[in-house]
């Protein structure tokens, strides 16, 4: 079995509660935040206390580069303070919030 370490940026992982390997299967634009639908392949870190299902809705600032369909490692922080909050990319952007495309 291959180790997940090559698919993880440890410094970014230390900054967030949730790291998943997933595939973008759709996006929808909005005013402040765009949203990506992500099919979860594996959970690499979960310090959130939330149960992570098969899909997540992930937000990122709409004025930053868009996520394209494909497989990535996602570094996720809470979107808000509600108990069952959705997730947003680290720093709200693709530049900080994803790595290891492919």
Secondary structure, 3 states (H helix, E strand, C coil): CCCHHHHCCHHHHHHCCEEEEEEEEEEECCCCEEEEEEEEEEEEEECCCCCCCCEEEEEEECCCCCCCCEEEEEEEEECCCCCCCCEEEHHHCHHHHEECCC
